[in-house]
Amino acid sequence: MGPTDVQVRAGTEGDLGALTTLYNHYVRETAITFDTEPFTPEQRLPWLRSHPEDGPHRLLVAQVADGILGYATSSAFRPKAAYATSVEVSVYLAPEAGGRGVGTLLYEELFRALAAEDVHRAYAGIALPNEPSVRLHARFGFRPIGTYREVGRKFGRYWDVAWFEKRLG
């Protein structure tokens, strides 16, 4: 797979099954997400619908001929109105897609789309350890702003979450 083989596009309801399967891998196998129970596609539908094709809250998927390699989102940072110009961003890749530039392609497109929106800051919370994610965010200009120590419990242990910030606009 070369970079030209990957199409990055807005996620659609037709992607819901593949996106749910991809995310459930991280739910079951890792502490990258603090969800602890796998989802059905029906349970994930409100999440998908909260990311329209335009506006500050996006869902982009990376696709090749035989399936989806990953996705990136920008979501509401907090529900209160004064936070509207801040977003939380994330990338999830199929296990076989790591280290192949897919996360970079997704973030390039996501930040290109966000440049046209009224968004001032992007935040990313990274459960530690996760050096590939830390490197990806640093490559896009994110700076560490703090760490919540032992904030989540999964798999019988506590995990830290490092928070990163990027100025937009």
DSSP file (Angstrom, degrees, kcal/mol; ACC not computed):
  #  RESIDUE AA STRUCTURE BP1 BP2  ACC     N-H-->O    O-->H-N    N-H-->O    O-->H-N    TCO  KAPPA ALPHA  PHI   PSI    X-CA   Y-CA   Z-CA
    1    1 A M              0   0    0      0, 0.0    63,-0.0     0, 0.0     5,-0.0   0.000 360.0 360.0 360.0 125.4    0.0    0.0    0.0
    2    2 A G    >   -     0   0    0      1,-0.0     3,-1.9    99,-0.0     4,-0.4  -0.709 360.0-100.7-106.5 166.0    1.3    3.4   -1.0
    3    3 A P  G >  S+     0   0    0      0, 0.0     3,-1.0     0, 0.0    -1,-0.0   0.809 121.8  59.0 -56.7 -30.4   -0.1    6.7    0.1
    4    4 A T  G 3  S+     0   0    0      1,-0.2     0, 0.0     3,-0.0     0, 0.0   0.667  96.5  62.8 -74.9 -14.0   -1.8    7.1   -3.3
    5    5 A D  G <  S+     0   0    0     -3,-1.9     2,-0.5     2,-0.0    60,-0.3   0.608  90.2  82.8 -81.3 -12.2   -3.8    3.9   -2.7
    6    6 A V    <   -     0   0    0     -3,-1.0     2,-0.5    -4,-0.4    58,-0.2  -0.807  63.2-159.9-100.6 129.0   -5.5    5.3    0.4
    7    7 A Q  E     -A   63   0A   0     56,-3.1    56,-3.1    -2,-0.5     2,-0.5  -0.923   3.9-157.7-104.7 129.9   -8.6    7.5    0.0
    8    8 A V  E     +A   62   0A   0     -2,-0.5     2,-0.3    54,-0.2    54,-0.2  -0.939  30.1 148.0-106.9 126.5   -9.5    9.8    2.9
    9    9 A R  E     -A   61   0A   0     52,-2.2    52,-3.2    -2,-0.5     2,-0.1  -0.914  51.5 -71.9-148.5 169.5  -13.2   10.8    2.9
   10   10 A A  E     -A   60   0A   0     -2,-0.3    50,-0.3    50,-0.2     2,-0.1  -0.433  54.9-111.4 -66.3 141.0  -16.0   11.7    5.2
   11   11 A G        -     0   0    0     48,-2.7     2,-0.3    41,-0.1    48,-0.1  -0.452  36.4-166.3 -72.1 148.1  -17.4    8.7    7.2
   12   12 A T    >   -     0   0    0     -2,-0.1     3,-1.9     1,-0.0     4,-0.3  -0.817  38.7-100.2-129.6 169.2  -20.9    7.6    6.3
   13   13 A E  G >  S+     0   0    0      1,-0.3     3,-1.3    -2,-0.3     4,-0.3   0.780 119.3  67.7 -62.0 -24.8  -23.5    5.3    7.9
   14   14 A G  G 3  S+     0   0    0      1,-0.2    -1,-0.3     2,-0.1     4,-0.3   0.693  97.1  54.2 -66.1 -17.8  -22.4    2.6    5.4
   15   15 A D  G <> S+     0   0    0     -3,-1.9     4,-2.8     1,-0.2     5,-0.3   0.505  79.2 100.3 -88.9  -6.6  -19.0    2.5    7.3
   16   16 A L  H <> S+     0   0    0     -3,-1.3     4,-2.5    -4,-0.3     5,-0.2   0.854  79.4  48.5 -56.3 -44.3  -20.7    1.9   10.7
   17   17 A G  H  > S+     0   0    0     -4,-0.3     4,-2.3    -3,-0.2    -1,-0.2   0.938 115.6  43.5 -61.7 -47.7  -20.1   -1.8   10.9
   18   18 A A  H  > S+     0   0    0     -4,-0.3     4,-2.4     2,-0.2    -2,-0.2   0.893 114.6  49.7 -65.8 -40.4  -16.4   -1.5    9.9
   19   19 A L  H  X S+     0   0    0     -4,-2.8     4,-2.6     2,-0.2    -1,-0.2   0.892 111.1  49.7 -66.7 -38.5  -15.8    1.4   12.2
   20   20 A T  H  X S+     0   0    0     -4,-2.5     4,-2.7    -5,-0.3    19,-0.2   0.921 111.1  49.0 -66.0 -43.5  -17.5   -0.4   15.1
   21   21 A T  H  X S+     0   0    0     -4,-2.3     4,-1.3    -5,-0.2    -2,-0.2   0.923 112.3  48.9 -60.2 -45.0  -15.3   -3.5   14.6
   22   22 A L  H >X S+     0   0    0     -4,-2.4     4,-0.9     1,-0.2     3,-0.5   0.947 114.1  44.9 -60.4 -49.9  -12.2   -1.4   14.4
   23   23 A Y  H >X S+     0   0    0     -4,-2.6     4,-1.8     1,-0.2     3,-0.6   0.893 106.6  59.6 -63.7 -40.3  -13.0    0.5   17.6
   24   24 A N  H 3X S+     0   0    0     -4,-2.7     4,-2.7     1,-0.3     5,-0.3   0.799  95.3  63.9 -62.2 -28.0  -14.1   -2.7   19.5
   25   25 A H  H <X S+     0   0    0     -4,-1.3     4,-2.6    -3,-0.5     5,-0.3   0.941 106.7  43.6 -56.3 -46.1  -10.6   -4.1   18.9
   26   26 A Y  H <X S+     0   0    0     -4,-0.9     4,-1.4    -3,-0.6     7,-0.5   0.833 112.1  53.5 -70.6 -32.6   -9.3   -1.2   21.1
   27   27 A V  H  < S+     0   0    0     -4,-1.8    -2,-0.2     1,-0.2    -1,-0.2   0.946 119.0  33.9 -64.3 -47.8  -12.0   -1.7   23.6
   28   28 A R  H  < S+     0   0    0     -4,-2.7    -2,-0.2     1,-0.1    -3,-0.2   0.851 129.8  29.7 -76.7 -36.2  -11.3   -5.4   24.1
   29   29 A E  H  < S+     0   0    0     -4,-2.6     2,-0.3    -5,-0.3    -3,-0.2   0.597 114.0  36.1-107.8 -14.0   -7.5   -5.4   23.6
   30   30 A T     <  -     0   0    0     -4,-1.4     3,-0.2    -5,-0.3   125,-0.1  -0.847  59.9-130.2-139.0 168.7   -6.0   -2.1   24.8
   31   31 A A  S    S+     0   0    0     -2,-0.3    -4,-0.1     1,-0.1    -5,-0.1   0.156  80.4 105.7-100.6  14.6   -6.2    0.7   27.3
   32   32 A I  S    S+     0   0    0     -6,-0.3    95,-0.4    94,-0.1     2,-0.4   0.858  88.7  33.4 -63.5 -34.4   -6.1    3.2   24.5
   33   33 A T  S    S-     0   0    0     -7,-0.5    -3,-0.1    -3,-0.2    -1,-0.1  -0.924  75.9-143.6-115.5 149.5   -9.8    3.8   25.1
   34   34 A F        +     0   0    0     -2,-0.4     2,-0.2   120,-0.0   119,-0.1   0.353  65.5 115.8 -95.0   5.8  -11.4    3.6   28.5
   35   35 A D        -     0   0    0      1,-0.1    -2,-0.2   119,-0.0    -3,-0.0  -0.547  46.2-170.3 -64.3 142.7  -14.6    2.0   27.2
   36   36 A T        +     0   0    0     -2,-0.2    -1,-0.1     1,-0.2   119,-0.1   0.559  61.0  58.2-116.5 -12.2  -14.7   -1.4   28.7
   37   37 A E  S    S-     0   0    0      0, 0.0    -1,-0.2     0, 0.0    -9,-0.1  -0.976  85.3-113.7-121.9 132.3  -17.6   -3.2   26.8
   38   38 A P        -     0   0    0      0, 0.0     2,-0.3     0, 0.0    -2,-0.1  -0.190  32.9-129.6 -59.1 156.1  -17.7   -3.6   23.0
   39   39 A F        -     0   0    0    -19,-0.2   -15,-0.1     3,-0.0   -12,-0.0  -0.700   3.3-132.4-104.6 155.0  -20.4   -1.8   21.1
   40   40 A T     >  -     0   0    0     -2,-0.3     4,-1.4     1,-0.1     3,-0.3  -0.697  34.4-109.8 -91.8 159.3  -22.9   -2.9   18.5
   41   41 A P  H  > S+     0   0    0      0, 0.0     4,-0.9     0, 0.0     3,-0.2   0.889 120.8  56.7 -56.5 -37.1  -23.2   -0.8   15.4
   42   42 A E  H  4 S+     0   0    0      1,-0.2     3,-0.5     2,-0.2    -3,-0.0   0.882 105.1  51.0 -63.0 -37.3  -26.6    0.4   16.6
   43   43 A Q  H  4 S+     0   0    0     -3,-0.3     4,-0.3     1,-0.2    -1,-0.2   0.806 111.3  48.7 -68.9 -28.2  -25.0    1.7   19.8
   44   44 A R  H  X S+     0   0    0     -4,-1.4     4,-2.3    -3,-0.2    -1,-0.2   0.570  86.2  90.2 -87.3  -9.8  -22.4    3.6   17.8
   45   45 A L  H  X S+     0   0    0     -4,-0.9     4,-2.7    -3,-0.5     5,-0.2   0.901  84.0  51.7 -58.5 -45.0  -24.9    5.2   15.5
   46   46 A P  H  > S+     0   0    0      0, 0.0     4,-1.1     0, 0.0    -1,-0.2   0.903 109.6  52.1 -58.8 -38.4  -25.4    8.4   17.6
   47   47 A W  H >4 S+     0   0    0     -4,-0.3     3,-0.7     2,-0.2    -2,-0.2   0.950 111.1  46.5 -59.2 -49.2  -21.6    8.8   17.7
   48   48 A L  H >< S+     0   0    0     -4,-2.3     3,-1.7     1,-0.2    -1,-0.2   0.925 111.1  51.6 -60.4 -44.7  -21.4    8.6   13.9
   49   49 A R  H 3< S+     0   0    0     -4,-2.7    -1,-0.2     1,-0.3    -2,-0.2   0.680  96.7  68.6 -69.2 -16.4  -24.2   11.0   13.5
   50   50 A S  T << S+     0   0    0     -4,-1.1    -1,-0.3    -3,-0.7    -2,-0.2   0.438  93.1  66.2 -79.4   2.3  -22.6   13.5   15.8
   51   51 A H  S <  S-     0   0    0     -3,-1.7     8,-0.3    -4,-0.1    -1,-0.2  -0.746  73.5-175.0-124.1  81.6  -19.9   14.0   13.1
   52   52 A P        -     0   0    0      0, 0.0     7,-0.4     0, 0.0   -41,-0.1  -0.125  41.8-100.2 -70.4 174.4  -21.5   15.6   10.0
   53   53 A E  S    S+     0   0    0      5,-0.1     2,-0.3   -43,-0.1     5,-0.1   0.688 105.0  31.6 -70.8 -17.9  -19.6   16.1    6.7
   54   54 A D  S    S+     0   0    0      3,-0.1     3,-0.3     4,-0.0    59,-0.0  -0.820  89.6  54.5-132.4 174.5  -19.0   19.8    7.6
   55   55 A G  S    S-     0   0    0     -2,-0.3    61,-0.1     1,-0.2    62,-0.1  -0.344  99.5 -57.1  91.5-178.4  -18.5   21.9   10.7
   56   56 A P  S    S+     0   0    0      0, 0.0     2,-0.8     0, 0.0    -1,-0.2   0.646 118.1  72.3 -78.7 -13.9  -16.0   21.5   13.4
   57   57 A H        +     0   0    0     -3,-0.3     2,-0.3    16,-0.1    18,-0.2  -0.840  70.0 168.0-108.6 100.0  -17.0   17.9   14.4
   58   58 A R        -     0   0    0     -2,-0.8    16,-2.0    16,-0.3     2,-0.4  -0.720  31.0-158.5-114.6 156.7  -15.8   15.6   11.7
   59   59 A L  E     - B   0  73A   0     -7,-0.4   -48,-2.7    -2,-0.3     2,-0.4  -0.968  18.3-178.5-130.9 116.0  -15.3   11.9   11.0
   60   60 A L  E     -AB  10  72A   0     12,-2.8    12,-2.4    -2,-0.4     2,-0.4  -0.940   8.1-158.5-115.6 139.0  -12.8   11.0    8.3
   61   61 A V  E     -AB   9  71A   0    -52,-3.2   -52,-2.2    -2,-0.4     2,-0.6  -0.896  12.3-140.8-116.1 147.4  -12.0    7.5    7.2
   62   62 A A  E     -AB   8  70A   0      8,-2.7     7,-3.1    -2,-0.4     8,-1.1  -0.937  31.6-177.0-103.6 122.1   -9.0    6.1    5.4
   63   63 A Q  E     -AB   7  68A   0    -56,-3.1   -56,-3.1    -2,-0.6     2,-0.3  -0.937  18.0-175.6-126.8 142.9  -10.1    3.5    2.9
   64   64 A V  E >   - B   0  67A   0      3,-2.9     3,-1.8    -2,-0.4   -58,-0.1  -0.728  52.4 -85.3-119.2 176.8   -8.4    1.2    0.5
   65   65 A A  T 3  S+     0   0    0      1,-0.3     3,-0.1   -60,-0.3   -59,-0.0   0.831 126.9  42.1 -54.6 -35.7  -10.0   -1.1   -2.0
   66   66 A D  T 3  S-     0   0    0      1,-0.2     2,-0.3     0, 0.0    -1,-0.3   0.287 123.5 -56.3-102.3  13.1  -10.5   -3.9    0.5
   67   67 A G  E <   -B   64   0A   0     -3,-1.8    -3,-2.9     0, 0.0     2,-0.4  -0.918  69.3 -40.2 150.4-172.3  -11.6   -1.9    3.5
   68   68 A I  E     -B   63   0A   0     -2,-0.3    -5,-0.3    -5,-0.2     3,-0.1  -0.769  31.2-172.8 -95.2 130.2  -11.1    0.8    6.1
   69   69 A L  E     -     0   0A   0     -7,-3.1    25,-3.5    -2,-0.4     2,-0.3   0.656  62.6 -48.5 -93.7 -20.1   -7.7    1.3    7.6
   70   70 A G  E     -BC  62  93A   0     -8,-1.1    -8,-2.7    23,-0.3     2,-0.3  -0.981  48.3-124.7 170.3-179.9   -8.6    3.8   10.2
   71   71 A Y  E     -BC  61  92A   0     21,-2.6    21,-2.7    -2,-0.3     2,-0.4  -0.990   5.7-152.0-151.8 157.9  -10.4    7.0   11.1
   72   72 A A  E     -BC  60  91A   0    -12,-2.4   -12,-2.8    -2,-0.3     2,-0.3  -0.976  16.5-169.5-129.3 145.4   -9.9   10.4   12.7
   73   73 A T  E     -BC  59  90A   0     17,-2.3    17,-1.8    -2,-0.4     2,-0.4  -0.953  20.3-158.4-132.4 153.5  -12.4   12.5   14.5
   74   74 A S  E     + C   0  89A   0    -16,-2.0   -16,-0.3    -2,-0.3     2,-0.3  -0.994  31.8 172.9-122.9 125.5  -12.8   16.0   15.9
   75   75 A S  E     - C   0  88A   0     13,-2.8    13,-2.5    -2,-0.4   -24,-0.1  -0.789  42.0 -69.9-128.9 166.7  -15.5   16.1   18.6
   76   76 A A  E     - C   0  87A   0     -2,-0.3    11,-0.2    11,-0.2     8,-0.1  -0.355  36.7-151.4 -56.6 134.0  -16.9   18.5   21.1
   77   77 A F  S    S-     0   0    0      9,-1.1    -1,-0.1     6,-0.4    10,-0.1   0.934  77.6  -9.5 -74.5 -47.8  -14.3   19.1   23.8
   78   78 A R        -     0   0    0      8,-0.3    -1,-0.3     2,-0.2     8,-0.1  -0.957  69.8-117.8-145.6 157.3  -16.9   19.9   26.5
   79   79 A P  S    S+     0   0    0      0, 0.0     2,-0.1     0, 0.0     5,-0.1   0.678  79.3 101.9 -77.5 -15.9  -20.6   20.4   26.3
   80   80 A K  S >  S-     0   0    0      1,-0.1     3,-2.0     3,-0.1    -2,-0.2  -0.415  79.2-120.2 -75.0 146.5  -20.8   24.0   27.5
   81   81 A A  G >  S+     0   0    0      1,-0.3     3,-2.0     2,-0.2     4,-0.2   0.800 107.4  63.4 -57.0 -37.1  -21.2   26.8   25.0
   82   82 A A  G 3  S+     0   0    0      1,-0.3     3,-0.4     2,-0.1    -1,-0.3   0.685  98.3  58.4 -66.2 -15.7  -17.9   28.6   25.8
   83   83 A Y  G X  S+     0   0    0     -3,-2.0     3,-2.3     1,-0.2    -6,-0.4   0.369  72.3 108.4 -89.5   5.0  -16.0   25.5   24.7
   84   84 A A  T <  S+     0   0    0     -3,-2.0    -1,-0.2     1,-0.3    -2,-0.1   0.744  73.9  54.7 -59.5 -26.2  -17.4   25.6   21.2
   85   85 A T  T 3  S+     0   0    0     -3,-0.4    35,-3.3    -4,-0.2    36,-1.6   0.283  98.3  77.9 -93.2  12.9  -14.2   26.7   19.6
   86   86 A S  E <   - d   0 121A   0     -3,-2.3    -9,-1.1    34,-0.2     2,-0.3  -0.945  60.5-172.7-117.4 142.7  -12.2   23.8   21.1
   87   87 A V  E     -Cd  76 122A   0     34,-2.1    36,-2.7    -2,-0.4     2,-0.5  -0.946  21.1-134.9-130.4 153.7  -12.3   20.2   19.8
   88   88 A E  E     -Cd  75 123A   0    -13,-2.5   -13,-2.8    -2,-0.3     2,-0.3  -0.934  28.6-161.3-103.4 131.7  -10.9   16.9   21.0
   89   89 A V  E     +C   74   0A   0     34,-2.8    36,-0.3    -2,-0.5     2,-0.3  -0.813  13.5 170.3-115.2 153.6   -9.2   14.9   18.2
   90   90 A S  E     -C   73   0A   0    -17,-1.8   -17,-2.3    -2,-0.3     2,-0.4  -0.990  18.8-151.6-155.9 159.1   -8.4   11.3   17.9
   91   91 A V  E     -C   72   0A   0     -2,-0.3     2,-0.4   -19,-0.2   -19,-0.2  -0.999   8.5-173.1-132.9 134.7   -7.1    8.7   15.4
   92   92 A Y  E     -C   71   0A   0    -21,-2.7   -21,-2.6    -2,-0.4     2,-0.3  -0.999   9.9-168.3-127.4 129.5   -7.8    4.9   15.5
   93   93 A L  E     -C   70   0A   0     -2,-0.4   -23,-0.3   -23,-0.2     5,-0.1  -0.882  30.7-104.8-117.0 146.9   -6.1    2.6   13.0
   94   94 A A    >>  -     0   0    0    -25,-3.5     3,-2.5    -2,-0.3     4,-0.6  -0.426  43.9-110.6 -58.6 143.7   -6.7   -1.0   12.1
   95   95 A P  G >4 S+     0   0    0      0, 0.0     3,-0.8     0, 0.0    -1,-0.1   0.831 118.6  50.9 -51.8 -36.3   -3.9   -3.0   13.8
   96   96 A E  G 34 S+     0   0    0      1,-0.2    -2,-0.1     3,-0.0   -27,-0.0   0.564 102.1  63.3 -78.4  -7.0   -2.3   -3.8   10.5
   97   97 A A  G X4>S+     0   0    0     -3,-2.5     3,-1.2   -28,-0.2     5,-0.6   0.547  73.2 115.9 -95.6  -8.4   -2.3   -0.1    9.4
   98   98 A G  T <<5S+     0   0    0     -3,-0.8    -4,-0.0    -4,-0.6     0, 0.0  -0.304  78.0  17.3 -64.1 143.8    0.0    1.2   12.1
   99   99 A G  T 3 5S+     0   0    0      1,-0.1    -1,-0.2    33,-0.0    -2,-0.0   0.624  97.9 100.4  74.7  14.2    3.4    2.7   11.0
  100  100 A R  T < 5S-     0   0    0     -3,-1.2    -2,-0.1   -98,-0.0    -1,-0.1   0.271  99.5-101.3-114.9   9.7    2.3    3.1    7.4
  101  101 A G  T  >5S+     0   0    0     -4,-0.1     4,-2.1     3,-0.0     5,-0.1   0.508  87.3 121.3  87.0   4.1    1.5    6.8    7.3
  102  102 A V  H  ><S+     0   0    0     -5,-0.6     4,-2.5     2,-0.2     5,-0.2   0.914  73.9  50.8 -69.5 -42.4   -2.3    6.4    7.6
  103  103 A G  H  > S+     0   0    0     -6,-0.2     4,-2.5     1,-0.2    -1,-0.2   0.898 110.2  51.1 -60.5 -39.8   -2.6    8.4   10.8
  104  104 A T  H  > S+     0   0    0      2,-0.2     4,-2.7     1,-0.2    -2,-0.2   0.930 109.7  49.2 -62.7 -46.4   -0.6   11.2    9.2
  105  105 A L  H  X S+     0   0    0     -4,-2.1     4,-2.1     1,-0.2    -2,-0.2   0.919 111.9  49.4 -58.9 -44.0   -2.9   11.2    6.1
  106  106 A L  H  X S+     0   0    0     -4,-2.5     4,-2.5     1,-0.2    -2,-0.2   0.932 113.0  45.3 -62.8 -46.3   -6.0   11.3    8.3
  107  107 A Y  H  X S+     0   0    0     -4,-2.5     4,-2.9     2,-0.2     5,-0.3   0.880 108.8  56.7 -68.2 -36.2   -4.7   14.2   10.4
  108  108 A E  H  X S+     0   0    0     -4,-2.7     4,-1.7    -5,-0.2    -1,-0.2   0.948 113.2  40.8 -56.9 -47.0   -3.5   16.1    7.4
  109  109 A E  H  X S+     0   0    0     -4,-2.1     4,-2.3     2,-0.2    -2,-0.2   0.894 114.5  52.2 -68.9 -40.0   -7.0   16.0    6.0
  110  110 A L  H  X S+     0   0    0     -4,-2.5     4,-2.4     1,-0.2    -2,-0.2   0.942 112.7  43.6 -62.5 -47.4   -8.7   16.6    9.3
  111  111 A F  H  X S+     0   0    0     -4,-2.9     4,-1.2     1,-0.2    -1,-0.2   0.812 110.7  55.9 -72.0 -27.9   -6.6   19.7   10.1
  112  112 A R  H  < S+     0   0    0     -4,-1.7     4,-0.4    -5,-0.3     3,-0.2   0.927 111.1  44.8 -63.9 -44.2   -7.1   21.0    6.5
  113  113 A A  H >< S+     0   0    0     -4,-2.3     3,-1.2     1,-0.2    -2,-0.2   0.904 111.2  52.6 -66.0 -41.3  -10.9   20.7    7.0
  114  114 A L  H >< S+     0   0    0     -4,-2.4     3,-1.9     1,-0.2     5,-0.4   0.739  92.5  74.3 -68.9 -21.7  -10.7   22.4   10.5
  115  115 A A  T 3< S+     0   0    0     -4,-1.2    -1,-0.2     1,-0.3    -2,-0.2   0.781  96.1  50.8 -61.6 -25.4   -8.7   25.3    9.0
  116  116 A A  T <  S+     0   0    0     -3,-1.2    -1,-0.3    -4,-0.4     2,-0.2   0.405 102.4  80.3 -90.9   2.2  -12.0   26.6    7.5
  117  117 A E  S <  S-     0   0    0     -3,-1.9     2,-1.9    -4,-0.1   -32,-0.0  -0.647  93.2-103.7-108.2 163.9  -13.9   26.3   10.7
  118  118 A D  S    S+     0   0    0     -2,-0.2     2,-0.4   -34,-0.0    -3,-0.1  -0.542  70.8 137.5 -84.2  71.9  -14.2   28.6   13.8
  119  119 A V        +     0   0    0     -2,-1.9   -33,-0.2    -5,-0.4   -34,-0.1  -0.986  28.8 176.6-125.1 127.0  -11.9   26.3   15.9
  120  120 A H        +     0   0    0    -35,-3.3    48,-3.0    -2,-0.4     2,-0.3   0.795  65.8  20.1 -99.1 -36.6   -9.2   27.8   18.1
  121  121 A R  E     -dE  86 167A   0    -36,-1.6   -34,-2.1    46,-0.2     2,-0.4  -0.987  55.1-156.0-140.3 146.4   -7.7   24.8   19.9
  122  122 A A  E     -dE  87 166A   0     44,-2.6    44,-2.4    -2,-0.3     2,-0.3  -0.975  15.9-165.4-118.6 138.8   -7.5   21.0   19.4
  123  123 A Y  E     -dE  88 165A   0    -36,-2.7   -34,-2.8    -2,-0.4     2,-0.4  -0.922   5.6-168.6-122.9 147.9   -6.9   18.7   22.4
  124  124 A A  E     - E   0 164A   0     40,-2.1    40,-2.4    -2,-0.3     2,-0.5  -0.990   8.4-156.8-137.8 129.2   -5.8   15.1   22.5
  125  125 A G  E     - E   0 163A   0     -2,-0.4     2,-0.5   -36,-0.3    38,-0.2  -0.923  14.4-168.2-103.3 126.2   -5.9   12.8   25.5
  126  126 A I  E     - E   0 162A   0     36,-3.0    36,-2.6    -2,-0.5     2,-0.2  -0.952  17.7-136.7-122.2 115.6   -3.5    9.9   25.2
  127  127 A A  E     - E   0 161A   0     -2,-0.5    34,-0.2   -95,-0.4   -96,-0.1  -0.515  48.1 -87.8 -66.8 132.7   -3.6    6.9   27.5
  128  128 A L  S    S+     0   0    0     32,-2.6    32,-0.5    -2,-0.2     2,-0.1  -0.736 103.1  37.2-102.8 145.4    0.0    6.1   28.5
  129  129 A P  S    S+     0   0    0      0, 0.0    -1,-0.1     0, 0.0    -2,-0.1   0.487  74.7 124.6 -84.1 146.1    2.1    4.4   27.4
  130  130 A N     >  +     0   0    0     -4,-0.1     4,-2.1    -2,-0.1     3,-0.5  -0.356  22.7 170.5-160.9  69.6    1.4    5.0   23.7
  131  131 A E  H  > S+     0   0    0      1,-0.2     4,-2.7     2,-0.2     5,-0.2   0.851  76.0  57.8 -58.7 -39.7    4.6    6.3   22.0
  132  132 A P  H  > S+     0   0    0      0, 0.0     4,-2.3     0, 0.0    -1,-0.2   0.918 110.3  44.5 -58.6 -40.3    3.2    6.0   18.4
  133  133 A S  H  > S+     0   0    0     -3,-0.5     4,-2.5     2,-0.2     5,-0.2   0.902 111.6  52.2 -70.0 -40.3    0.4    8.4   19.3
  134  134 A V  H  X S+     0   0    0     -4,-2.1     4,-2.3     1,-0.2    -1,-0.2   0.928 111.9  47.3 -59.5 -44.4    2.6   10.8   21.2
  135  135 A R  H  X S+     0   0    0     -4,-2.7     4,-2.4     2,-0.2    -2,-0.2   0.914 110.7  51.6 -63.8 -43.4    4.9   10.9   18.1
  136  136 A L  H  X S+     0   0    0     -4,-2.3     4,-1.1    -5,-0.2    -2,-0.2   0.939 112.3  45.3 -59.5 -47.6    2.0   11.5   15.7
  137  137 A H  H  <>S+     0   0    0     -4,-2.5     5,-2.5     1,-0.2     3,-0.4   0.893 111.4  52.0 -66.7 -38.7    0.6   14.3   17.8
  138  138 A A  H ><5S+     0   0    0     -4,-2.3     3,-1.9     1,-0.2    -1,-0.2   0.899 104.2  58.2 -61.5 -39.8    4.1   15.9   18.2
  139  139 A R  H 3<5S+     0   0    0     -4,-2.4    -1,-0.2     1,-0.3    -2,-0.2   0.811 106.3  49.9 -59.4 -30.2    4.5   15.8   14.4
  140  140 A F  T 3<5S-     0   0    0     -4,-1.1    -1,-0.3    -3,-0.4    -2,-0.2   0.234 127.2 -97.5 -95.9  14.0    1.4   17.9   14.1
  141  141 A G  T < 5 +     0   0    0     -3,-1.9    26,-0.3     1,-0.3    -3,-0.2   0.599  69.3 152.6  87.3  11.3    2.5   20.5   16.6
  142  142 A F      < -     0   0    0     -5,-2.5    -1,-0.3    -6,-0.1    24,-0.2  -0.531  27.9-156.6 -72.7 142.1    0.7   19.3   19.7
  143  143 A R  E     -F  165   0A   0     22,-2.6    22,-2.4    -2,-0.2     2,-0.1  -0.945  22.3-107.5-119.4 141.3    2.5   20.3   22.9
  144  144 A P  E     +F  164   0A   0      0, 0.0    20,-0.3     0, 0.0     3,-0.1  -0.431  35.2 173.5 -67.0 139.2    2.1   18.4   26.3
  145  145 A I  E     -     0   0A   0     18,-3.1     2,-0.3     1,-0.4    19,-0.2   0.450  57.3 -42.4-124.3  -5.9    0.0   20.4   28.8
  146  146 A G  E     -F  163   0A   0     17,-1.0    17,-3.5     2,-0.0    -1,-0.4  -0.841  46.3-114.2 158.0 167.4   -0.4   17.9   31.7
  147  147 A T  E     -F  162   0A   0     15,-0.3     2,-0.7    -2,-0.3    15,-0.3  -0.994  12.9-144.1-133.0 128.4   -1.0   14.4   32.8
  148  148 A Y  E >   -F  161   0A   0     13,-3.0    13,-2.3    -2,-0.4     3,-0.6  -0.833  30.7-137.1 -85.7 118.3   -3.9   13.0   34.7
  149  149 A R  E 3  S-     0   0A   0     -2,-0.7    11,-0.2     1,-0.2    10,-0.1  -0.626  71.9 -16.5 -84.2 131.6   -2.3   10.3   36.9
  150  150 A E  E 3  S+     0   0A   0     -2,-0.4    10,-0.3     1,-0.1    -1,-0.2   0.855  85.4 149.3  46.6  47.2   -4.1    7.0   37.3
  151  151 A V  E <   +     0   0A   0      8,-1.2     2,-0.4    -3,-0.6     9,-0.2   0.715  56.3  43.7 -85.6 -22.6   -7.3    8.5   36.0
  152  152 A G  E     -F  159   0A   0      7,-1.7     7,-2.7     2,-0.1     2,-0.5  -0.962  65.0-152.3-127.9 143.9   -8.8    5.4   34.4
  153  153 A R  E     +F  158   0A   0     -2,-0.4     2,-0.3     5,-0.2     5,-0.2  -0.960  30.4 146.6-117.1 123.2   -9.0    1.8   35.5
  154  154 A K  E >   +F  157   0A   0      3,-2.2     3,-1.3    -2,-0.5  -123,-0.1  -0.986  62.9  15.2-151.5 144.6   -9.1   -1.0   33.0
  155  155 A F  T 3  S-     0   0    0     -2,-0.3     3,-0.1     1,-0.2    -1,-0.1   0.813 130.5 -59.9  58.0  32.2   -7.7   -4.6   32.9
  156  156 A G  T 3  S+     0   0    0      1,-0.2     2,-0.3    -3,-0.0    -1,-0.2   0.647 119.3  81.7  76.2  15.0   -7.3   -4.4   36.7
  157  157 A R  E <  S- F   0 154A   0     -3,-1.3    -3,-2.2    -5,-0.0     2,-0.3  -0.954  76.6-106.2-145.1 167.3   -4.9   -1.5   36.8
  158  158 A Y  E     - F   0 153A   0     -2,-0.3     2,-0.4    -5,-0.2    -5,-0.2  -0.699  30.0-157.6 -95.8 147.4   -4.8    2.3   36.6
  159  159 A W  E     - F   0 152A   0     -7,-2.7    -7,-1.7    -2,-0.3    -8,-1.2  -0.947  10.2-133.5-126.7 143.5   -3.7    4.3   33.6
  160  160 A D  E     -     0   0A   0    -32,-0.5   -32,-2.6    -2,-0.4     2,-0.4  -0.627  14.0-151.4 -87.0 152.3   -2.4    7.8   33.1
  161  161 A V  E     -EF 127 148A   0    -13,-2.3   -13,-3.0   -34,-0.2     2,-0.4  -0.981   5.1-154.6-127.1 119.5   -3.7   10.1   30.4
  162  162 A A  E     -EF 126 147A   0    -36,-2.6   -36,-3.0    -2,-0.4     2,-0.4  -0.749  12.4-144.7 -89.2 137.7   -1.4   12.8   29.0
  163  163 A W  E     -EF 125 146A   0    -17,-3.5   -18,-3.1    -2,-0.4   -17,-1.0  -0.874  14.9-170.8-108.8 137.9   -3.1   15.8   27.5
  164  164 A F  E     -EF 124 144A   0    -40,-2.4   -40,-2.1    -2,-0.4     2,-0.3  -0.908   4.2-157.4-127.1 151.4   -1.8   17.6   24.4
  165  165 A E  E     -EF 123 143A   0    -22,-2.4   -22,-2.6    -2,-0.3     2,-0.4  -0.970   6.6-171.9-133.5 144.6   -2.9   20.9   22.9
  166  166 A K  E     -E  122   0A   0    -44,-2.4   -44,-2.6    -2,-0.3     2,-0.3  -0.997  22.5-130.9-135.9 131.0   -2.5   22.5   19.4
  167  167 A R  E     -E  121   0A   0     -2,-0.4     2,-0.3   -26,-0.3   -46,-0.2  -0.644  29.1-171.3 -79.0 135.5   -3.4   26.0   18.4
  168  168 A L              0   0    0    -48,-3.0   -53,-0.1    -2,-0.3   -57,-0.0  -0.768 360.0 360.0-119.5 167.2   -5.5   26.3   15.3
  169  169 A G              0   0    0     -2,-0.3    -1,-0.1   -48,-0.0   -49,-0.1   0.471 360.0 360.0  76.9 360.0   -6.7   29.1   13.1
